């Protein structure tokens, strides 16, 4: 018991020391304070601040302590904290079984070691004939269809992993080869469950099952998905007088589908996968403006304070042993920016005209979860939020003094303001677009002008080496003083910041796509379908009548249950196609026509 008390006391003491060191500090923005904040937030003690963890809660408590000590008012009634639930992962239920009945003999593979459901599998129970469908690919664009001439409605299908050109590093088939896409195709063809197996080719001693890990997407509804070990597929083929390796080689060399129904084979299967929900938090306080009218306008100064924890998701680290991803630049640097600006403005609160919200979000690394929740469950009406200023990775200012500013086109006066306030000799690089891979996107989707400050990526991005000793503390001090000057001018300006919807520039191709629609995904939505947070100005989506908040449920002939289905559907079209799109808008289904553009 004493040992437990000591273990509890040490981190508590450290936390209190950090917090107390900030009280009574010089209200000016200093590199010393920046270093103190980042050193704590990016310490091993907080274990990478993964969303929903006790360590993230420690960081939230630390931020709240700072806000409270500066005299900020709690934003959420009497609280500085806004909690929200999110899907942290998936787990297997007790309702999983698989039985293969091969000419009267029964085989029951062991769960996890001999077969595994996919993390995106729906919960399905089925007993049916088994149909071999080759690689499970059906794509008109490559004139290839493993389902040609075979009926799989209400059947269970067996598919080889990869594609006929498994030995080619640049095969056109690659983009049609994922477990998810093949599952979606099988559902469209009417199959009840799809079973995957690693074919004998390419030659390898490994026969690994897919990892049961949450990929951030919702389930492929209406169909079960599992993978079995190859020895069971060998037995299935042998029961038909066939050799799996020879059969795979025949399909791959001829690129001619050769699907068939197994004789005297019945499969009985039940898949059980459930989502795991956790709680996480945003932390926010505010300073009220003094102008009797303008105080009803709110400037939002924000940053995300979560990171990758032990590399549970999004890590670029390729080592075997899990390591703490401290996220000093991403984004203890931006979180520190919010804290320092809150202290600075709190010392000058009597000079403020507009009110200022200082907010730190969690769940950014999982898809802007916290900021999306914030704007969809706002503590004040979104219409009163006049500007959002976001800081994400501002700790690596280089010797060329380069500072990137996104959202520079989202208000007509931004560039003039940014240039005229640049007494720090930054080499400024402007990006007009208001959407991007950080929390400002959630606000821009609500028609709020945004600015996003960023010093660029580096070799330590999303790796355990993103530590506090690599931060340019003096450089961040300059950046925060610059952001302060800009925010102060916006706060005291005579007129409200004007919102501009920026046409999004598209260039090149992505993942083999050739078409452009212009939809902006709502990654935080947990709905059946593809929820849209916004559409680009002048895009095919906008011209076709698609609106922010719509949930796309079909695209052409394809059913859409998640963002992956949408991506797969795009691959089967070319620029100029006119596609019927069905959306759910406030509970009503609407049919729209969208003429696809070109990237």
C-alpha positions in Angstrom: 0.0 0.0 0.0 2.8 2.4 0.8 4.4 1.7 -2.5 1.2 2.5 -4.3 0.9 5.8 -2.4 4.4 6.7 -3.3 3.8 6.0 -7.0 0.7 8.1 -6.8 2.4 10.9 -4.9 5.3 11.4 -7.3 3.4 12.2 -10.5 1.0 14.4 -8.5 3.9 16.3 -7.0 5.4 16.8 -10.4 2.1 18.0 -11.8 1.6 20.4 -9.0 5.1 21.8 -9.3 4.6 22.4 -13.0 1.3 24.1 -12.4 2.6 26.2 -9.5 5.6 27.3 -11.5 3.2 29.0 -14.0 1.2 31.0 -11.4 2.4 34.6 -11.1 4.6 34.3 -14.2 5.5 37.3 -16.2 2.4 37.7 -18.4 4.6 38.4 -21.4 5.2 35.5 -23.9 8.6 34.1 -23.1 10.7 31.2 -24.4 11.3 30.0 -20.8 7.5 29.6 -20.2 7.2 27.9 -23.6 9.9 25.5 -22.6 8.3 24.7 -19.3 4.9 24.0 -20.8 6.2 21.8 -23.6 8.6 20.0 -21.4 5.7 18.9 -19.2 3.1 18.2 -22.0 5.7 16.2 -23.9 7.1 14.3 -20.9 7.2 10.5 -20.7 4.9 10.9 -17.7 2.0 11.8 -20.1 2.8 8.8 -22.4 2.0 10.5 -25.6 -1.4 12.0 -24.6 -3.5 9.5 -26.5 -7.2 10.5 -26.8 -9.3 9.2 -23.9 -6.4 8.0 -21.7 -5.7 8.9 -18.0 -2.6 10.7 -19.3 -4.6 12.9 -21.6 -6.8 13.7 -18.7 -3.7 14.8 -16.8 -2.8 17.1 -19.7 -6.4 18.4 -19.6 -6.2 19.1 -15.9 -2.9 20.9 -16.4 -4.4 23.2 -19.1 -7.4 23.9 -17.0 -5.2 24.8 -14.1 -3.4 27.4 -16.3 -6.7 28.9 -17.6 -8.1 29.1 -14.1 -5.0 30.8 -12.7 -5.2 33.4 -15.4 -8.7 34.3 -14.6 -10.4 32.9 -17.7 -14.1 32.1 -17.3 -15.1 28.4 -17.8 -16.8 28.1 -21.2 -19.1 25.2 -20.5 -21.4 26.7 -17.9 -19.4 26.1 -14.7 -16.8 23.8 -16.3 -13.7 24.3 -18.4 -14.2 20.7 -19.7 -16.4 19.5 -22.5 -16.6 15.7 -22.6 -17.5 13.6 -25.6 -17.7 10.0 -26.5 -15.7 8.4 -29.4 -15.1 5.0 -30.8 -11.7 4.0 -29.5 -11.6 0.6 -31.2 -13.4 -2.7 -31.7 -13.4 -6.0 -29.9 -14.6 -9.5 -30.6 -17.8 -10.6 -28.8 -18.5 -14.2 -27.5 -20.7 -14.8 -30.6 -18.1 -15.9 -33.0 -17.9 -19.4 -34.5 -16.9 -21.1 -37.8 -17.6 -24.6 -39.0 -16.7 -26.1 -42.3 -18.6 -29.3 -43.2 -16.6 -30.9 -46.1 -18.3 -34.1 -47.4 -19.7 -34.9 -44.0 -16.5 -34.1 -42.0 -16.6 -31.1 -39.7 -13.8 -28.7 -39.1 -13.9 -25.9 -36.5 -11.0 -23.6 -36.8 -9.8 -21.9 -33.5 -10.7 -18.2 -33.2 -7.7 -15.8 -33.5 -5.1 -18.5 -34.2 -6.8 -20.2 -37.2 -9.4 -17.7 -38.3 -10.2 -14.1 -37.4 -13.1 -11.8 -38.3 -12.2 -8.4 -39.9 -12.4 -5.4 -37.6 -15.0 -4.0 -40.0 -17.2 -7.1 -40.2 -20.9 -6.8 -39.6 -22.5 -9.2 -37.1 -23.9 -11.9 -39.4 -25.1 -15.5 -38.8 -25.3 -17.7 -41.8 -25.3 -21.3 -43.0 -24.9 -21.7 -46.7 -23.1 -23.3 -49.7 -19.5 -22.1 -50.4 -18.6 -20.4 -53.6 -15.0 -19.8 -54.7 -14.7 -16.3 -56.3 -11.0 -16.2 -57.3 -9.6 -12.9 -56.1 -13.0 -11.4 -55.5 -12.4 -8.5 -57.9 -15.1 -7.0 -60.1 -14.0 -3.9 -62.1 -15.3 -2.8 -65.5 -12.3 -0.4 -65.8 -9.9 -3.4 -66.1 -12.4 -5.6 -67.8 -12.1 -8.2 -65.1 -14.9 -9.9 -63.1 -14.5 -12.8 -60.8 -18.3 -12.9 -60.3 -19.0 -13.4 -64.0 -21.4 -16.3 -64.5 -21.7 -17.3 -60.9 -24.6 -16.7 -58.5 -23.5 -15.8 -55.0 -26.8 -14.4 -53.6 -27.1 -15.5 -49.9 -24.0 -17.7 -50.3 -20.7 -17.6 -48.4 -17.8 -16.9 -50.7 -14.1 -17.7 -50.5 -11.6 -15.3 -52.0 -7.9 -15.2 -52.4 -6.0 -12.3 -51.0 -4.2 -9.8 -53.3 -4.8 -10.0 -57.1 -3.8 -11.8 -60.3 -0.7 -9.7 -60.6 0.6 -10.4 -57.1 4.2 -10.4 -58.3 4.0 -7.0 -59.9 4.9 -3.9 -57.7 2.9 -1.5 -60.0 -0.2 -3.5 -60.8 -3.4 -1.7 -61.8 -5.2 -4.3 -59.7 -3.7 -3.0 -56.5 -6.3 -0.4 -55.9 -9.1 -3.0 -56.1 -7.3 -5.5 -53.8 -8.1 -4.4 -50.2 -10.1 -6.5 -47.8 -12.6 -3.7 -47.4 -13.2 -3.2 -51.1 -13.5 -6.9 -51.9 -16.0 -7.1 -49.0 -18.0 -4.2 -50.4 -18.1 -5.9 -53.8 -19.2 -9.2 -52.3 -22.0 -7.4 -50.5 -23.1 -5.8 -53.8 -23.2 -9.2 -55.4 -25.5 -10.5 -52.7 -23.1 -12.6 -50.7 -23.8 -13.2 -47.0 -20.2 -13.6 -45.8 -16.8 -13.4 -47.4 -13.9 -15.6 -46.3 -10.3 -14.6 -47.3 -7.3 -16.8 -47.5 -3.6 -16.2 -48.4 -2.9 -18.1 -51.6 0.2 -20.2 -51.9 1.5 -17.6 -54.4 3.6 -15.6 -54.1 5.8 -18.2 -52.4 6.3 -17.5 -48.7 6.5 -19.4 -45.5 4.2 -17.0 -43.8 0.4 -17.4 -43.6 -0.5 -14.5 -41.4 -4.0 -13.6 -40.5 -5.1 -10.0 -40.9 -4.6 -7.8 -37.8 -7.7 -7.2 -35.8 -7.3 -3.5 -35.4 -9.7 -0.6 -35.8 -9.0 1.3 -39.0 -11.2 4.3 -38.1 -14.0 3.4 -40.5 -17.4 2.0 -39.7 -18.4 -1.6 -40.5 -19.3 -2.8 -44.0 -22.9 -3.5 -43.1 -24.9 -6.4 -44.3 -22.0 -8.9 -44.7 -19.6 -10.8 -42.5 -15.9 -10.9 -43.2 -13.3 -13.3 -41.9 -9.9 -14.8 -42.9 -8.9 -18.4 -42.4 -5.6 -20.2 -42.5 -4.5 -21.7 -45.8 -4.6 -25.4 -44.6 -8.4 -25.2 -44.5 -8.5 -23.8 -48.0 -6.2 -26.6 -49.1 -8.6 -29.2 -47.7 -11.5 -27.5 -49.4 -9.8 -27.7 -52.8 -8.6 -31.3 -52.3 -12.2 -32.3 -51.6 -13.0 -31.1 -55.1 -10.0 -33.0 -56.7 -8.2 -29.7 -57.1 -4.9 -28.2 -56.0 -5.1 -24.7 -54.6 -1.7 -23.5 -55.8 -2.2 -24.8 -59.4 -5.6 -23.3 -59.5 -4.3 -19.9 -58.3 -1.5 -20.0 -60.9 -4.0 -20.8 -63.6 -6.2 -17.8 -62.8 -3.2 -15.5 -62.4 -1.5 -16.4 -65.7 -4.7 -16.3 -67.8 -6.3 -13.4 -65.9 -9.5 -15.3 -66.7 -11.9 -15.7 -63.7 -12.6 -19.4 -62.9 -15.1 -19.2 -60.0 -17.2 -22.3 -59.0 -19.5 -23.6 -56.3 -18.0 -26.3 -54.0 -19.8 -29.6 -54.0 -20.8 -31.1 -50.7 -19.5 -28.2 -48.7 -21.5 -26.3 -46.2 -20.2 -23.4 -44.0 -21.8 -22.3 -40.8 -20.6 -19.0 -39.5 -21.4 -16.3 -37.0 -19.4 -13.0 -36.7 -19.5 -10.8 -33.6 -17.6 -7.5 -33.5 -18.5 -4.6 -31.3 -17.3 -1.0 -31.1 -15.6 0.2 -27.9 -16.5 3.7 -26.8 -14.4 5.9 -24.5 -14.7 9.4 -23.2 -12.4 12.3 -24.0 -12.3 16.0 -23.4 -11.9 19.5 -24.9 -10.7 22.2 -22.5 -11.7 25.8 -22.9 -12.0 29.1 -21.1 -12.8 32.6 -22.3 -12.3 36.3 -21.7 -15.3 38.6 -22.2 -14.9 41.7 -24.4 -15.7 45.1 -23.2 -17.6 46.6 -26.1 -21.3 46.3 -25.4 -22.0 45.1 -29.0 -18.7 43.5 -30.2 -18.4 41.4 -27.1 -21.0 39.1 -28.6 -18.5 38.2 -31.3 -16.0 35.5 -30.3 -12.5 34.9 -31.6 -11.5 31.2 -31.1 -7.9 30.5 -30.5 -7.3 26.8 -30.5 -4.9 23.8 -30.8 -5.2 20.1 -30.3 -3.4 18.6 -27.2 -3.7 14.9 -28.0 -1.0 12.8 -29.7 -0.3 9.2 -30.6 0.3 7.7 -27.2 2.4 4.5 -27.7 1.8 4.7 -31.4 -1.6 3.1 -31.4 -2.5 4.8 -34.6 -0.9 7.0 -37.2 2.7 6.3 -36.2 5.5 6.3 -38.8 7.7 4.4 -36.4 8.6 0.9 -37.7 10.3 -0.6 -34.6 9.2 -3.8 -33.0 8.7 -2.5 -29.5 6.1 0.2 -28.7 7.6 3.5 -27.7 6.1 6.7 -26.2 5.3 9.3 -28.9 5.7 12.5 -26.9 4.5 14.8 -29.6 6.5 17.9 -28.6 5.9 19.7 -31.8 2.7 17.8 -32.6 1.1 19.4 -30.7 2.5 20.4 -27.4 3.9 23.4 -29.2 0.4 24.5 -30.4 -1.2 23.8 -27.0 1.5 25.9 -25.4 0.6 28.6 -27.8 -3.0 28.7 -26.6 -1.8 28.7 -22.9 0.7 31.6 -23.5 -1.8 33.6 -25.5 -4.4 33.1 -22.8 -2.1 34.4 -20.2 -1.0 37.4 -22.3 -4.6 38.4 -23.2 -5.8 37.9 -19.7 -3.3 40.5 -18.5 -4.8 43.0 -21.1 -8.5 42.0 -20.8 -9.6 45.6 -20.2 -8.5 46.5 -23.7 -10.5 43.7 -25.5 -13.5 44.6 -27.6 -14.5 41.2 -28.7 -14.6 38.1 -26.5 -11.9 35.4 -27.0 -12.2 31.7 -26.5 -9.1 29.7 -25.7 -9.7 26.0 -26.5 -7.6 22.9 -26.7 -9.1 19.9 -28.5 -8.5 16.2 -28.2 -9.2 13.5 -30.9 -7.5 15.5 -33.6 -5.2 12.6 -34.5 -8.2 10.3 -34.8 -10.0 12.6 -37.3 -10.7 16.1 -35.8 -13.1 14.5 -33.3 -12.9 17.1 -30.6 -13.2 20.2 -32.8 -16.0 18.6 -34.7 -17.9 17.9 -31.5 -17.2 21.5 -30.4 -18.7 23.1 -33.4 -21.6 20.7 -33.5 -22.3 21.1 -29.8 -21.2 24.7 -29.4 -21.3 26.5 -26.0 -22.2 29.7 -27.9 -24.0 29.9 -31.2 -21.6 29.2 -34.1 -22.9 32.4 -35.8 -21.2 34.4 -33.0 -17.7 32.8 -33.7 -16.2 35.4 -36.0 -12.7 33.9 -36.5 -10.8 30.8 -35.7 -7.0 30.9 -35.2 -5.4 27.4 -35.1 -1.8 26.4 -34.1 -0.5 23.0 -35.0 3.2 22.2 -35.0 4.7 25.7 -34.5 7.8 24.5 -32.7 10.3 24.0 -35.5 11.0 27.4 -37.0 14.0 26.9 -39.2 17.0 29.2 -40.0 15.2 30.6 -43.0 12.4 31.9 -40.7 9.7 30.1 -42.8 6.2 30.2 -41.4 3.3 28.6 -43.3 -0.2 30.1 -42.9 -3.2 28.2 -44.2 -6.6 29.8 -44.6 -5.0 33.0 -46.0 -7.8 33.3 -48.5 -10.7 32.7 -46.2 -11.1 36.4 -45.5 -10.5 39.2 -48.0 -8.2 41.1 -45.6 -6.1 38.3 -44.2 -3.0 38.6 -46.5 -2.8 42.4 -46.0 -3.0 41.9 -42.2 -0.5 39.0 -42.2 2.0 41.0 -44.2 1.6 44.4 -42.4 1.9 42.7 -39.0 5.1 40.8 -40.0 7.6 42.8 -38.0 9.4 39.6 -37.2 10.8 39.1 -40.7 9.1 35.8 -41.3 9.3 34.3 -44.7 5.6 33.7 -45.1 4.0 31.0 -47.3 0.3 31.4 -47.8 -2.2 28.6 -48.5 -5.6 30.0 -49.3 -7.7 27.0 -48.6 -9.6 26.8 -45.3 -9.7 23.0 -45.2 -6.8 21.0 -44.2 -5.5 18.3 -41.8 -6.1 20.1 -38.5 -8.9 21.6 -36.3 -9.5 24.8 -38.3 -11.3 22.6 -40.9 -14.1 22.0 -38.5 -14.7 25.7 -38.1 -14.3 26.6 -41.8 -17.0 24.0 -42.5 -19.3 26.2 -40.5 -18.5 29.3 -42.6 -16.0 30.8 -40.2 -12.8 32.5 -41.5 -9.7 30.7 -40.3 -5.9 31.1 -40.0 -3.7 28.1 -39.3 -0.1 28.6 -38.3 2.4 25.8 -39.1 6.2 25.5 -39.3 6.2 22.4 -41.5 6.8 18.7 -41.2 10.2 17.1 -40.3 11.8 13.7 -39.9 10.5 13.3 -36.4 6.8 13.8 -37.4 4.6 11.0 -35.9 7.7 9.3 -34.5 8.9 8.7 -30.9 11.7 11.2 -31.6 9.4 14.3 -31.6 10.8 15.4 -28.2 11.1 18.7 -26.4 14.9 19.0 -26.9 14.3 19.6 -30.6 11.9 22.5 -30.2 13.1 26.0 -31.2 11.8 27.8 -28.1 13.0 31.2 -29.2 11.4 30.7 -32.6 8.1 29.8 -31.1 8.2 32.9 -28.9 8.5 35.0 -32.1 5.6 33.1 -33.7 3.3 33.5 -30.7 4.1 37.2 -30.5 3.1 37.5 -34.1 -0.1 35.5 -33.6 -0.8 37.7 -30.6 -0.4 40.9 -32.7 -2.7 39.5 -35.4 -5.3 38.4 -32.9 -5.3 41.7 -31.1 -5.9 43.6 -34.4 -8.8 41.3 -35.2 -10.2 41.8 -31.7 -10.1 45.5 -31.9 -11.0 46.0 -35.6 -14.1 48.1 -36.4 -15.7 45.5 -38.6 -16.3 41.8 -38.3 -14.0 39.5 -40.3 -15.5 38.7 -43.7 -15.9 35.0 -44.6 -14.8 33.9 -48.1 -15.5 30.4 -49.5 -12.3 29.5 -51.3 -12.4 27.4 -54.5 -10.2 24.4 -53.8 -7.4 23.7 -56.3 -7.1 20.1 -57.5 -4.0 18.8 -59.2 -2.7 15.4 -60.1 -4.4 12.2 -59.0 -4.7 10.5 -55.7 -4.8 6.7 -55.2 -5.6 6.3 -58.9 -8.7 8.5 -58.8 -9.3 10.6 -61.9 -12.6 12.3 -60.9 -13.3 15.3 -58.7 -16.4 15.8 -56.7 -15.5 18.3 -54.1 -17.0 16.8 -50.9 -15.3 17.4 -47.5 -15.6 14.3 -45.2 -16.9 14.6 -41.7 -14.5 12.1 -40.1 -16.0 12.5 -36.7 -19.5 11.3 -37.8 -20.6 7.8 -36.7 -23.4 7.2 -39.1 -24.3 4.7 -41.8 -23.3 6.5 -44.9 -20.8 9.1 -45.8 -21.4 12.4 -43.9 -20.3 15.5 -45.6 -18.9 18.4 -43.5 -18.7 20.8 -46.5 -18.4 21.2 -50.2 -15.8 23.2 -52.2 -16.8 26.4 -53.8 -17.6 25.8 -57.5 -17.2 22.1 -57.2 -19.4 19.4 -58.9 -20.9 18.6 -55.5 -21.9 22.2 -54.9 -23.3 22.5 -58.4 -25.2 19.3 -57.9 -26.9 20.5 -54.8 -25.0 18.6 -52.1 -24.8 20.5 -48.8 -22.8 20.4 -45.6 -24.5 18.0 -43.2 -25.8 15.7 -46.0 -25.3 11.9 -45.5 -24.6 10.2 -48.8 -26.2 6.8 -49.0 -25.7 5.9 -52.6 -23.5 7.0 -55.5 -24.6 5.7 -58.8 -25.3 2.0 -58.5 -23.2 1.7 -55.3 -24.6 1.6 -51.8 -22.6 3.9 -49.5 -22.3 2.9 -45.8 -19.0 4.6 -45.0 -16.2 6.7 -46.6 -14.4 3.7 -48.0 -17.5 2.7 -50.0 -17.5 6.2 -51.5 -13.8 6.0 -52.4 -14.4 2.7 -54.1 -17.4 4.0 -56.0 -15.3 6.9 -57.4 -12.8 4.6 -59.0 -15.4 3.2 -61.4 -16.2 6.6 -63.0 -14.5 9.1 -65.3 -14.7 12.9 -65.6 -17.9 13.9 -67.3 -20.1 11.0 -66.0 -23.4 12.2 -64.6 -24.1 10.2 -61.4 -27.3 10.0 -59.4 -26.4 10.6 -55.8 -28.9 9.9 -53.0 -28.4 11.8 -49.7 -30.2 11.8 -46.4 -30.9 15.4 -45.5 -32.5 16.0 -42.1 -34.2 12.6 -42.3 -35.4 13.0 -45.9 -33.9 11.1 -48.9 -33.1 13.3 -51.8 -32.0 12.3 -55.3 -29.4 14.6 -56.9 -27.4 14.6 -60.1 -23.7 15.4 -60.1 -21.5 15.8 -63.2 -18.1 14.6 -62.2 -15.1 16.9 -62.7 -11.5 16.1 -63.4 -8.6 16.4 -61.1 
